[in-house]
Amino acid sequence: MKSFLLLYIGFLCVPFLGISQEKSTTISKRIYTTGSVQGEAPKIDGLLDDESWNSVEWASDFIENRPDENTPPTEQTKFKIMYDAKFLYIAVRAIDKDPDQIVKRLSRRDGFDGDWVEINIDSYHDLRSGFSFTVTAAGVKGDEFISNNGNNWDGSWNPIWYTKTNVDSEGWTAEMKIPFSQLRFGKSEEQIWGLQVQRRFFRKEERSTWQRIPLDAPGWVSEFGELHGLKNIIPQKQLEIQPYVVTQFDTYPEENGNPFRDGDDFTLNGGLDGKIGVTNDLTLDFTINPDFGQVEADPAAIALDGFQIFFREQRPFFVENKNIFDYQFANGQDNVFYSRRIGRNPQGFPNTASQEFVDQPQNSTIIGAAKFSGKTKNGWSIGVLESVTGREFAEIDNNGTRRRELVEPLTNYFVGRLQKDFNDRNTFIGGIFTATNRRLEDNLNFLHRAAYTGGLDFTHNWKDRTYYATGNFVTSHVQGSKEAIAATQNSLTHLFQRVDAGHVNVDPNRTSLTGTGGKLEFGKAGSGTWRFDTGVIWRSPELELNDVGFLRQADEIRQYANVRYQTTKSFGNFRRISGRFSQFTTYDFEGNYNRIQYEVNGNLRFLNNWWIDFGGAHKPRIFINTFLRGGPRWRYSAENFGYAFFGTDERKKLRTSWGMVYSRAKQNNFTFFEVSGDVTYQPTNAMRISISPRYNSNPNKTQYVTEVDNNGEARYILGDIDNQTLSAAIRFNYTINPNLSIQYYGEPFVSVGRYKDLKYVTNSIADNLNDRFYQYQPNEITFDAASDSYIIDEDADGNVNYSIGNPDFAFVQFRSNLVLRWEYIPGSELFLVWSQGTTGFGNTRDHVLQSLDNQILGQQPENIFLMKFTYRFVL
């Protein structure tokens, strides 16, 4: 341990060698002074021939940002800005000496392909967040909310604004009209906003900006220039109402005798979404009986480790402004608020007898939801979300007699987030509070009655935001019946029942559980070619967030450190080179030293815009507390892995990327091999086709199977698994115009696992692989085809000790969506959707391709035909 600490301290000193030679460069902020519209407001047609544009001056002198920062761009860009009582008007002239070469690729909204210009506005002037408006030469709109000083760009933000473009002999032009109601700013006689204008010159993959931002800058928004001259504008209190109507027709294979599966269903539904500008800083969003149908289905996945799978949020109400509610307190996907808990699948299942049929609801109905969010001119970020989901019942049919059983209780979810800027926007302090309250009935007492979390976080930047320190603290408290709290203690996230754990044990009489977690980190974010960060993360064994948050595993302390290098200029054949070295160690709260890992990776981007990613890691120590799911700590043999990916120029009509990952453990404990790729072809500006296949093979000599009882003694059963998975995401996009498009998405998925050489654990932490288990001998194990299980006679004395269900599996699934989207007026849409799905369980002895053919191509699919109509009223 002493040698490790000396190595770690020396490692942390490495980045300071580079720091001492780096000099920060102070860039003066440019100012553009706007003026009010004189005479008639310009017509938004992209032509720039309106007389009113003559009342303001052009701004130009753009500087190249990439690939050669701080050099003159290939072509210059100019812009003008003016305003009236309700709108901000922007004109852009993108000069191009060869206008025939301008690339005008069509796509849906937020498809940033081809030549484009982008306007970034920090109307809060908080140096951290902003609103981005982009238009391509083809007239495609893009809009994003910028947060975390440019580290997060949220494309789900869809404001109402207007734009047109035109190509002429000098290049191309764009006009924009942005309602003040779509921006956020405080009351002031004269506004000062942050401003940046960026252009993409597609042919050379070149970016140029009005305000120079060095590539080693510590952020994006904090470096903007300034927009002056906005005088006496009145904040517009936004009021939007968006009702919707959905009709849905489902077809599926009929099941004989099942009254709930007669072959088809028809539903008609409606609801309302609304947005009210309480002030120009703060907005109230609400929804009544929301439609949370997703355009693209969640990807298929198999989790052999037993942990829950994280899926990204795709529902519009929760996606918009989600950055305000995010509270990633540790690493990975751990978050105090995981919105997909709201409207989740019902957690209860009815008690049924044979010959009974069940109609189980797929999701909990969200009766209503509202969120109040925004940021004041005084630097307060505020987010409050309230949602109620209704009681859900499963309906059971017994020869025509019906009854209902409750499977999900009435539940209230609350999330409150608050953050304050200090010290000229260099220091931020905030907090979060969440509450989940359920109205439980007897058959659902396995759920928590109440769950609360609270957290405090801070960030401090200094030396022109070059260095930072950040941290957070989280505490959780859950309440429920003895049954519910015992289930939490025994869950895979906590595993208080671990037989070798001296610091935790299951208390069957507890009715509450309180835990903590947090993170402390220090790092260098800008100035020069070197970056670093180092910190510590902890999650106490009792920490529980999964009622409205996401927590994969508790009982961990992790130390980590990263050093990164990136070039700021192109040289030789390279546009950019970057690399990273990282290291981490983990312990549990008993002090067990569980893991250490060292990793290196790099990226090379060539002048022709081809790229290579590569890396590898060494894991000399791997102990896993959760592997035996309540059994003792398990030791995996030391592992090494590496990966390499390459890609061609992403601007080309035919482009591709491919790569592989390979991992191998000592004594051939396990291996992992994966190859994946993507091929995209764009035959016209309006059409794009792509396929992204993925295949992996993961044989493992010690895959966990189950736990059985052998005369009062626990047996942890393992097997030698051959697991293969094949999938391919297929996409087709055809854009008729920026407001009318057709999109197809489909993904076949098959995963096959075959087990052999079953064994049980003898010494879970032995250094030698073969000392960790005992493998059954042929006279001790037989397979019974009638019960599809293995019969174990450990003593070979003719008496059965226990049986093990056949763990082989072959899971096959196909999901697809065909969507026609028409934005017939800004903010109002018509969707026509055809979704298709097939799920099956193939023959485990078939090859993965055979399973794909037999279970997908040979089965009748389930179909959903849906029409959704929305109309957006702006009052």
MOCORBEL-V456313 format. One record per pair of residues at least 12 apart in sequence whose C-alpha atoms are under 10 Angstrom apart, sorted by the first residue. I is the first residue (numbers start at 0). J is the second residue. Records with the same first field share a line. If there is no record, write none. Layout:
I->J  J
This chain:
7->559  560  582
10->560  561  562  580  582
11->531  532  533  560  561  562
13->529  531  562
14->523  528  529  530  531  532  561  562  563  564
15->523  529  530  531
16->529
17->527  528  529  530  564
18->523  526  527  528  529  530
20->527
21->526  527  528  529
22->526  527
23->215  216  462  463  465  525  526  527
24->213  215  216  463  526  527
25->213  216  463
26->210  211  212  213  216  222  224
27->210  211  222  224
28->193  194  210  211  212  222  223  224  225
29->194  195  209  210  211  223  224  225  226
30->58  191  192  193  194  210  223  224  225  226  227  228
31->56  57  58  78  79  80  194  224  225  226  227  228
32->55  56  58  79  80  81  191  225  226  227  228  229
33->54  55  56  57  79  80  81  82  87  226  227  228  229  230
34->54  55  56  79  80  81  82  83  227  228  229  230
35->51  54  55  80  81  82  83  84  87  88  228  229  230  232
36->50  51  52  53  54  55  80  81  82  83  84  86  87  88
37->50  51  52  53  54  55  81  82  83
38->50  51  52  54
39->51  52
40->52  81  82  83  86  88
41->81  88  89  90  174  175  176
42->163  174  175  176
43->88  89  90  161  162  163  164  173  174  175  176
44->161  162  163  164  165  172  173  174  175
45->90  91  92  138  162  163  164  165  166  171  172  173  174  175
46->90  92  163  164  165  166  167  171  172  173  174
47->89  90  91  92  164  165  172  173  174
51->81
52->79  80  81  88  89  90
53->79
54->79  80  81
55->78  79  80  81
56->77  78  79  80  81
57->76  77  78  79  80  90  91  92
58->76  77  78  79  80  91  209
59->75  76  77  78  79  92  208  209  210
60->72  75  76  77  207  208  209  210
61->74  75  76  77  196  197  198  206  207  208  209  210  211
62->74  75  76  197  206  207  208  209  210  211  212
63->75  197  198  205  206  207  208  209  210  211  212  213
64->197  198  205  206  207  208  209  210  211  212  213  214  567  568
65->199  203  204  205  206  207  208  213  214  567  568  569  574  575
66->203  204  205  206  207  214  567  568  569  570  573  574  575  606
67->205  206  207  214  567  568  569  570  574  575
68->205  206  207  208  211  212  213  214  567  568  569
69->207  208  211  212  213  214  568
70->207
71->207
72->200  205  206  207  208
73->94  95  96  200  203  205  206  207
74->93  94  95  96  170  198  200  205  207
75->92  93  94  95  198  200  207  208  209
76->91  92  93  94  95  116  170  171  172  196  197  198  207  208  209
77->90  91  92  93  94  172  196  209
78->90  91  92  93  118  172  173  174  196  209
79->91  92  174
80->174  175  226
81->176  228  229
82->176  177  178  179  228  229  230  232
83->178  179  229  230  231  232
84->178  179  230  231  232  233  234  235
85->176  177  178  179  180  232  233  234  235
86->160  175  176  177  178  179  180  181  232  235
87->160  175  176  177  178  179  182  229
88->161  162  174  175  176  177  178
89->118  162  173  174  175  176  177
90->162  164  172  173  174  175  176
91->116  117  118  164  171  172  173  174  175  196  198
92->116  164  165  166  169  170  171  172  173  174
93->114  115  116  136  166  169  170  171  172  173  198  199  200
94->167  168  169  170  171  172  200
95->166  167  168  169  170  171  200
96->168  169  170
97->168  169  170
98->166  167  168  169  170  171
99->166  167  168  170
100->114  170  201  202
101->113  114  115  136  137  166  170  171  200  201  202
102->114  115  135  136  137  200  201  202  650  684
103->115  135  136  137  138  139  166  201  684  685
104->135  136  137  138  139  681  683  684  685  686  687  734  737
105->135  136  137  138  139  683  684  685  686  687  732  733  734  735  736  737  740
106->135  137  138  139  140  684  685  686  687  732  733  734  735  736  737  738  739  740  741
107->139  140  141  685  732  733  734  735  736  737  738  739  740  741  742  820  821
108->133  134  138  139  140  141  142  154  157  737  738  739  740  822
109->132  133  134  135  139  140  141  142  143  154  155  156  157  737
110->133  134  135  139  140  141  142  154  737
111->133  134  135  139  140  141  199
112->134  135  136  137  139  199  201  649  650  684
113->135  136  137  139  199  200  201  202  204  650  684
114->134  135  136  137  171  198  199  200  201  202  204  205
115->133  134  135  136  137  138  139  140  141  171  173  197  198  199  200  201  206
116->132  133  134  135  136  172  173  196  197  198  199  200  206  207  208
117->131  132  133  134  135  140  141  142  195  196  197  198  199  208
118->130  131  132  133  134  142  175  194  195  196  197  198
119->131  132  133  142  143  144  145  193  194  195  196  197  220  223
120->132  144  145  182  192  193  194  195  196  220  223  224  225  226
121->145  182  183  184  191  192  193  194  195  220  221  223  224  225  226
122->182  183  184  185  190  191  192  193  194  225  226  376
123->182  183  184  185  190  191  192  193  280  374  375  376  377  378
124->184  185  190  191  192  193  194  220  221  223  225  376  378  424
125->148  192  193  220  221  374  375  376  377  378  420  423  424  425
126->146  147  148  149  192  193  218  219  220  221  222  223  423  424  425
127->145  146  147  148  149  150  193  218  219  220  221  222  420  424  425
128->144  145  146  147  148  149  150  151  152  193  219  220  221  374
129->143  144  145  146  147  148  149  152  182  183  192  193  194  219  220
130->142  143  144  145  146  152  153  156  158  181  182  183  194
131->143  144  145  152  153  154  156  195  196
132->144  158  160  162  175  177  196
133->162  175  196  197  198
134->162  163  164  173  174  175
135->163  164  171  172  173  198  199
136->163  164  165  166  170  171  172  173
137->163  164  165  166  171  684  736  737
138->162  163  164  165  173  736  737  738
139->162  163  164  736  737  738
140->157  160  161  162  163  737  738
141->154  156  157  158
142->154  155  156  157  158  159  160
143->155  156  157  158
144->156  157  158  319  320  322
145->219  220  322
146->219  220  320  322  323
147->218  219  220  221  322
148->217  218  219  220  221  222
149->217  218  219  220  221
150->218  219  220
151->322
152->322
153->318  319  320  321  322
154->318  319  320
155->313  314  315  316  317  318  319  320  321
156->315  318  319  320  321
157->181  315  319  825  826
158->177  178  180  181  182  825  826
159->176  177  178  180  181  824  825  826  827  871  873
160->175  176  177  178  179  180  181  825  826
161->174  175  176  177  178  825
162->174  175  176  177
163->175  176
178->235  237
179->232  233  234  235  236  237  279
180->233  234  235  236  237  238  276  279  873
181->235  236  237  276  279
182->234  235  237  279  280
183->234  235  236  276  278  279  280  281  282  373  374  375  376
184->233  234  235  278  279  280  281  374  375  376
185->232  233  234  278  279  280  374  375  376  377
186->231  232  233  234  278  279  280  376
187->229  230  231  232  233  234  376
188->228  229  230  231  232  233
189->227  228  229  230  231  232
190->226  227  228  229  230  231  232
191->225  226  227  228  229  230
192->223  224  225  226  227  228  229
193->220  221  222  223  224  225  226  227
194->209  210  220  222  223  224  225  226  227
195->208  209  210  211  212  219  220  222  223  224  225  226
196->208  209  210  223  224
197->209  210  211
201->650
202->650  651
203->606  607  608  650
204->606  607  608  648  649  650
208->223
209->223  224
210->222  223  224  225
211->223  224
212->224
213->525  526  527  567
214->525  526  527  528  565  566  567  568
215->465  524  525  526  527  528  529  530  565  566  567
216->463  464  465  524  525  526  527
217->460  463  464  465  466  467  523  524  525  526  527  530
218->464  465  524  525
221->424  425  463  464
233->279
234->276  278  279  280
235->276  277  278  279  280
236->275  276  277  278  279  280  281  282  874
237->274  275  276  277  278  279  281  282  283  873  874
238->273  274  275  276  277  282  283  284  872  873  874
239->272  273  274  275  276  284  826  871  872  873  874
240->271  272  273  274  275  284  285  286  869  870  871  872  873  874
241->270  271  272  273  274  286  826  827  868  869  870  871  872  873
242->269  270  271  272  273  286  287  289  827  868  869  870  871  872
243->268  269  270  271  272  289  290  827  828  829  867  868  869  870  871
244->267  268  269  270  271  290  829  866  867  868  869  870
245->266  267  268  269  270  290  292  830  831  865  866  867  868  869
246->265  266  267  268  269  831  864  865  866  867  868
247->264  265  266  267  268  832  833  863  864  865  866  867
248->263  264  265  266  267  833  862  863  864  865  866
249->262  263  264  265  266  833  834  835  861  862  863  864  865
250->262  263  264  265  835  859  860  861  862  863  864
251->263  264  835  836  837  859  860  861  862  863
252->858  859  860  861  862
253->859
256->354  355  356  398
257->354  355  356  357  358  396  397  398
258->356  357  358  395  396  397  398  399
259->356  357  358  359  394  395  396
260->356  357  358
262->861
263->861  862  863
264->863
265->863  864  865
266->865
267->865  866
268->288  289  290  867
269->287  288  289  290  867  868  869
270->286  287  288  289  290  367  869
271->285  286  287  288  289  290  367  869  870
272->284  285  286  287  288  289  290  316  367  368  369  869  871
273->285  286  287  316  369  871  872  873
274->286  369  370  371  873
275->371  874
276->371  372  373
277->371  372  373
278->373  375
279->373  374  375  376
280->372  373  374  375  376  379  380  381
281->371  372  373  374  375  380  381  382
282->370  371  372  373  374  381  382
283->369  370  371  372  373  382  383  384
284->316  319  368  369  370  371  372  384
285->316  367  368  369  370  371  384  385  386
286->316  365  366  367  368  369  370  386
287->365  366  367  368  369
288->364  365  366  367  368  388
289->314  315  316  364  365  366  367  368
290->314  315  316  364  365  867
291->313  314  315  316  317  342  364  365
292->313  314  315  865  867
293->312  313  314  315  816
294->313  314  742  743  744  815  816  817  818  830  832  833  834
295->313  743  744  745  814  815  816  817  818  834
296->313  744  745  746  814  815  816  834  836
297->310  311  312  313  814
298->310  726  728  745  746  747  748  812  813  814
299->726  746  747  748  749  750  810  811  812  813  814
300->724  726  748  749  750  810  812
301->724  749  750  751  810
303->702  703  704  722  752
304->491  625  626  627  628  702  703
305->491  492  625  626  628  703
306->490  491  492  550  551  552  625
307->491  492  549  550  551
308->549  551
309->332  333  337  339  549  550  551
310->332  337  339
311->332  337  338  339
312->337  338  339
313->338  339
314->338  339
316->368  369  370
317->337  338  339  341  368  369  370  384
318->338
320->370  372  373  382
321->336  338  372  382
322->382
323->372  373  374  380  381  382  383  415  416  417  418
324->336  337  338  372  381  382  383  384  414  415  416  417  431
325->337  338  416  431
326->416  430  431  454  455  456  471  473  548
327->471  517  518  548  549
328->454  455  456  470  471  472  473  516  517  518  519  536  537  538
329->470  471  472  473  516  517  518  519  535  536  537  538  550  557
330->517  518  536  537  557
331->550  551
332->548  549  550  551
333->544  545  548  549  550  551  552
334->544  545  547  548  549  550  551
335->414  431  432  433  452  453  454  473  474  475  543  544  545  546  547  548  549  550
336->413  414  415  431  432  433  452  544  545  546  547  548  549  550
337->544  545  546  547  548  549  550
338->412  414  547  548  549
339->547  548  549
340->363  412  545  546  547  548  549
341->362  363  364  365  368  386  387  388  410  411  412  546  547  548
342->361  362  363  364  365  366  386  387  388  389  410
343->361  362  363  364  365  388  407
344->359  360  361  362  363  364  391  406  407
345->359  360  361  362  363  364  390  391  392  393  405  406  407  408
346->362  363  391  405  406  407  408  443  445  446
347->359  391  392  393  404  405  406  407  408  442  443  444  445  446
348->392  393  404  405  406  407  442  443
349->392  393  394  395  403  404  405  406  442
350->395  404  442
351->395  396  397
352->395  397
353->397
354->396  397  398
355->395  396  397  398  399  400  401
356->394  395  396  397  398  399  401
357->393  394  395  396  397  401  402  403
358->392  393  394  395  396  403
359->391  392  393  394  395  404  406
360->391  392  393  394  406  407
361->391  393
362->388  391  407
363->387  388  389  390  391  392  406  407  408  409  410
364->387  388  389  390  391  407  409
365->386  387  388  389  390  409  410  411
366->386  387  388  389  390  409
367->385  386  387  388  389
368->384  385  386  387  388  411  412  413
369->383  384  385  386  387  413
370->382  383  384  385  386  413  414  415
371->383  384  385  415
372->384  415  416  417
374->417  418  419
375->419
377->419  420  421
378->418  419  420  421  423  424  427
379->417  418  419  420  421  427  428  429
380->416  417  418  419  420  429
381->415  416  417  418  419  429
382->414  415  416  417  418  431
383->413  414  415  416  417  431  432  433
384->412  413  414  415  416  433
385->411  412  413  414  415  433  434
386->410  411  412  413  414  435
387->409  410  411  412  413  435  436  437
388->407  408  409  410  411  412  437
389->407  408  409  410  411
390->405  406  407  408  409  410  437  438  439
391->403  404  405  406  407  408  409
392->404  405  406  407  408
393->405  406  407
394->406
404->442
405->439  440  441  442  443
406->440  442  443
407->437  438  439  440  442  443  446
408->436  437  438  439  440  443  446  448
409->436  437  438  439  440
410->435  436  437  438  439  448  449
411->434  435  436  437  438  449
412->433  434  435  436  437  450  546  547
413->432  433  434  435  436  451  547
414->431  432  433  434  435  451  452  453  547
415->430  431  432  433  434  453
416->429  430  431  432  433  453  454  455
417->429  430  431  432  455  456
418->430  431  455  456  457
419->457
420->457  458  459
421->459
422->459  460  461
424->459  460
425->458  459  460  461  462  463  464  467
426->457  458  459  460  461  467  468  469
427->456  457  458  459  460  469
428->455  456  457  458  459  469  470  471
429->454  455  456  457  458  471
430->453  454  455  456  457  471  472  473
431->452  453  454  455  456  473
432->451  452  453  454  455  473  474  475
433->450  451  452  453  454  475  544  546  547  548
434->449  450  451  452  453  475  476  477  546  547
435->447  448  449  450  451  452  477  546  547
436->448  449  450  451  478  546
437->449  450  479
439->479
443->483
444->479  480  481  482  483  484
445->479  480  481  482  483  484  485  486  487
446->478  479  480  482  483  484  486  487  546
447->477  478  479  480  481  482  483  484  486  487  510  511  546
448->477  478  479  480  483  484  510  511
449->476  477  478  479  511  546
450->475  476  477  478  479  511  512  513  543  544  545  546  547
451->474  475  476  477  478  513  543  544  546  547
452->473  474  475  476  477  513  514  515  542  543  544  546  547  548
453->472  473  474  475  476  515
454->471  472  473  474  475  515  516  517
455->470  471  472  473  474  517
456->469  470  471  472  473  517  518  519
457->469  470  471  472  519
458->470  471  519  520  521
459->521
460->522  523  524
461->523
462->525  526
463->525  526
464->523  524  525  526
465->522  523  524  525  526  527  530
466->521  522  523  524  525  526  530  531  532
467->520  521  522  523  524  525  532
468->519  520  521  522  523  532  533  534
469->518  519  520  521  522  534
470->517  518  519  520  521  534  535  536
471->516  517  518  519  520  536
472->515  516  517  518  519  536  537  538
473->514  515  516  517  518  537  538  542  544
474->513  514  515  516  517  538  539  541  542  543  544
475->512  513  514  515  516  541  542  543  544
476->511  512  513  514  515  541  542  543  544
477->510  511  512  513  514  541  542  543  544  546
478->509  510  511  512  513
479->509  510  511  512
480->507  508  509  510  511
481->506  507  508  509  510  511
482->507  508  509  510
483->507  509  510  511
484->505  506  507  508  509  510  511  512
485->505  506  507  508  509  510  511  512
486->505  507
487->505  511  512  541  543
488->503  504  505  506  507  509  512  540  541  543
489->504  505  628  629
490->552  625  628  629
491->551  552  553  624  625  626  627  628  629
492->540  541  542  543  545  550  551  552  553  554  625  628
493->539  540  541  542  543  551  552  553  554  624  625  628  629
494->540  552  553  554  624  625  627  628  629  630
495->540  541  554  629
496->628  629  630  631
497->624  625  627  628  629  630  631  632
498->629  630  631  632  713
499->624  629  630  631  632
500->587  588  589  591  624  629  630  631  632
501->588  589
502->540  587  588  589  590
503->540  541  554  588  589
511->541
512->540  541  542  543
513->539  540  541  542  543
514->538  539  540  541  542  543  544  553  554
515->537  538  539  540  541  542  543  553  554
516->536  537  538  539  540  541  542  543  553  554  555  556
517->535  536  537  538  539  556
518->534  535  536  537  538  556  557  558
519->533  534  535  536  537  558
520->532  533  534  535  536  558  559  560
521->533  534  535  560
522->534  560  561  562
523->562  563
527->564  565  566  567
528->563  564  565  566  567  577
529->562  563  564  565  566  577  578  579
530->561  562  563  564  565  579
531->560  561  562  563  564  579  580  581
532->559  560  561  562  563  581
533->558  559  560  561  562  581  582  583
534->557  558  559  560  561  583
535->556  557  558  559  560  583  584  585
536->555  556  557  558  559  585
537->553  554  555  556  557  558  585  586  587  588
538->550  552  553  554  555  556  557  587  588
539->552  553  554  555  556  587  588
540->552  553  554  555  587  588  589
541->553  554
542->554
552->624  625
553->587  588
554->586  587  588  589  624
555->585  586  587  588  589  590  591  593  624
556->584  585  586  587  588  590  592  593
557->583  584  585  586  587  593  594  595
558->582  583  584  585  586  595
559->581  582  583  584  585  595  596
560->580  581  582  583  584  597
561->579  580  581  582  583  597  598  599
562->578  579  580  581  582  599
563->577  578  579  580  581  599  600  601
564->576  577  578  579  580  601
565->577  578  579  601  602
566->578
569->604  605  606
570->605  606
571->605  606
572->603  604  605  606  607
573->603  604  605  606  607  608  609  610
574->603  604  605  606  607  608  609  610
575->602  603  604  605  606  608  610
576->601  602  603  604  605  610  611
577->600  601  602  603  604  612
578->599  600  601  602  603  612  613  614
579->598  599  600  601  602  614
580->597  598  599  600  601  614  615  616
581->596  597  598  599  600  616
582->595  596  597  598  599  616  617  618
583->595  596  597  598  618
584->596  597  620  621
585->621  622
586->622
587->623  624
591->622  624  632
592->620  621  622
593->620  621  622  623  624  632  633  634
594->618  619  620  621  622  623  634
595->617  618  619  620  621  622
596->616  617  618  619  620  621  638  639
597->615  616  617  618  619  639
598->614  615  616  617  618  639  640  641
599->613  614  615  616  617  641
600->612  613  614  615  616  641  642  643
601->613  614  615  643
602->614  643  644  645
603->645
604->645  646  647  648
605->647  648
606->648
607->647  648
608->646  647  648  649  650
609->645  646  647  648  649  654  655  656
610->644  645  646  647  648  649  656
611->643  644  645  646  647  656  657  658
612->642  643  644  645  646  658
613->641  642  643  644  645  658  659  660
614->640  641  642  643  644  660
615->639  640  641  642  643  660  661  662
616->638  639  640  641  642  662
617->637  638  639  640  641  662
618->635  636  637  638  639  640  664
619->635  636  637  638  639  664  665
620->634  635  636  637  638
621->633  634  635  636  637  638  764
622->634  635  636  637  763  764
623->635  764
626->702  703
627->702  703  704  705  706  715  716  717  760  763
628->703  705  706  715
629->706  715
630->706  713  714  715  760  763
631->715  760  762  763  764
632->762  763  764
633->760  762  763  764  765  771
634->762  763  764  765  766  767  768  771
635->664  665  668  669  701  763  764  765  766  767  768  771
636->663  664  665  666  667  668  669  764  765  766  767  768
637->663  664  665  666  667  668  766
638->662  663  664  665  666  667  668  669  670
639->661  662  663  664  665  670
640->660  661  662  663  664  670  671  672
641->659  660  661  662  663
642->658  659  660  661  662  672  673  674
643->657  658  659  660  661  674
644->656  657  658  659  660  674  675  676
645->657  658  659  676
646->658  676  677  678
649->679
650->681
651->679  680  681
652->679  680  681  682  683  684  687
653->678  679  680  681  682  687  688  689
654->677  678  679  680  681  689
655->676  677  678  679  680  689  690  691
656->675  676  677  678  679  691
657->674  675  676  677  678  691  692  693
658->673  674  675  676  677  693
659->672  673  674  675  676  693  694  695
660->672  673  674  675  695
661->673  674  695  696  697
662->697
663->697
664->699
665->767  768
666->700  767  768  769
667->698  699  700  768
668->698  699  700  701  702  719  768  769
669->697  698  699  700  701  702  719  720  721
670->696  697  698  699  700
671->695  696  697  698  699  722  723
672->694  695  696  697  698  723
673->693  694  695  696  697  723  724  725
674->692  693  694  695  696  725
675->691  692  693  694  695  725  726  727
676->690  691  692  693  694  727
677->689  690  691  692  693  727  728  729
678->690  691  692  729
679->691  729  730  731
680->731
681->731  732  733
683->733
684->733  734  735
685->732  733  734  735  736  737  740
686->731  732  733  734  735  740  741  742
687->730  731  732  733  734  742
688->729  730  731  732  733  743
689->728  729  730  731  732  744
690->727  728  729  730  731  744  745  746
691->726  727  728  729  730  746
692->725  726  727  728  729  746  747  748
693->724  725  726  727  728  748
694->723  724  725  726  727  748  749  750  847
695->722  723  724  725  726  750
696->721  722  723  724  725  750  751  752
697->720  721  722  723  724  752
698->719  720  721  722  723  752  753  754
699->717  718  719  720  721  722  754
700->717  718  719  720  721  754  755  756  757  758  768
701->716  717  718  719  720  756  757  758  759  760  768  771  772
702->716  717  718  719  720  721  754  757  758
703->715  716  717  718  719  720  757  758  759  760  806
704->716  717  718  719  720  754  757  758  759  803  804  805  806  807
705->717  718  759  803  804  806
706->759  803
707->759  800  801  802  803
708->800  801  802
709->793  800  801
710->800  801
713->759  760
714->758  759  760  761  801
715->758  759  760  761  763  772
716->757  758  759  760  772  773  774  803
717->754  755  756  757  758  759  760  772  773  774
718->753  754  755  756  757  758  759  774  806
719->752  753  754  755  756  757  758
720->751  752  753  754  755  756  757  806  807
721->751  752  753  754  755  807
722->750  751  752  753  754  807  808  809
723->749  750  751  752  753  809  846  847
724->748  749  750  751  752  809  810  811  847
725->747  748  749  750  751  811  847  848  851
726->746  747  748  749  750  811  812  813  847  851
727->745  746  747  748  749  813
728->744  745  746  747  748  814  815
729->743  744  745  746  747  815
730->742  743  744  745  746  815  816  817
731->743  744  745  817
732->744  817  818
733->819
734->819  820
735->821
736->821
737->821  822
738->820  821  822  823  824  825  828
739->819  820  821  822  823  828  829
740->818  819  820  821  822
741->817  818  819  820  821  830  831  832
742->816  817  818  819  820  832
743->815  816  817  818  819  832  833  834
744->814  815  816  817  818  834
745->813  814  815  816  817  834  835  836
746->812  813  814  815  816  836
747->811  812  813  814  815  836  837  838  851  855
748->810  811  812  813  814  838  847  850  851  855
749->809  810  811  812  813  838  839  840  841  846  847  848  849  850  851  854  855
750->808  809  810  811  812  840  841  843  847  850  851
751->807  808  809  810  811  840  841  842  843  844  845  846  847  850
752->806  807  808  809  810  843  844  847
753->805  806  807  808  809  843  844
754->805  806  807  808  843
755->806  807
756->774  775  776  777  780
757->772  773  774  775  776  780  789  803
758->771  772  773  774  775  776  780
759->771  772  773  774  775
760->772  773  774
761->773  774
775->791  792  793
776->791  792  793  795
777->795
778->791  792  793  794  795  796  797
779->791  792  793  794  795  796  797  799  800
780->792  793  795  799  802  803
781->802
782->802  803  804  805
783->802  804  805
784->805
786->802  803  804  805
787->803  804  805  806
788->802  803  804  805  806
789->801  802  803  804  805  806
790->802  803  804
791->803
807->842  843  844
808->840  841  842  843  844
809->839  840  841  842  843  844  845  846  847  850  851  854
810->838  839  840  841  842  843  847  850  851  854
811->837  838  839  840  841  847  850  851  852  853  854  855
812->836  837  838  839  840  850  851  854  855
813->835  836  837  838  839  851  854  855  856  860
814->834  835  836  837  838  855  860  861
815->833  834  835  836  837  862
816->832  833  834  835  836  862  863  864
817->831  832  833  834  835  864
818->830  831  832  833  834  865  866
819->831  832  833  866
820->832  867
821->868
822->869  870
823->870
824->870  871
825->870  871
826->869  870  871  872  873
827->868  869  870  871  872
828->867  868  869  870  871
829->866  867  868  869  870
830->865  866  867  868  869
831->864  865  866  867  868
832->863  864  865  866  867
833->862  863  864  865  866
834->860  861  862  863  864  865
835->860  861  862  863  864
836->855  859  860  861  862  863
837->854  855  856  858  859  860  861  862
838->854  855  858  860  861
839->851  853  854  855  858
840->853  854
841->853  854  855
842->854
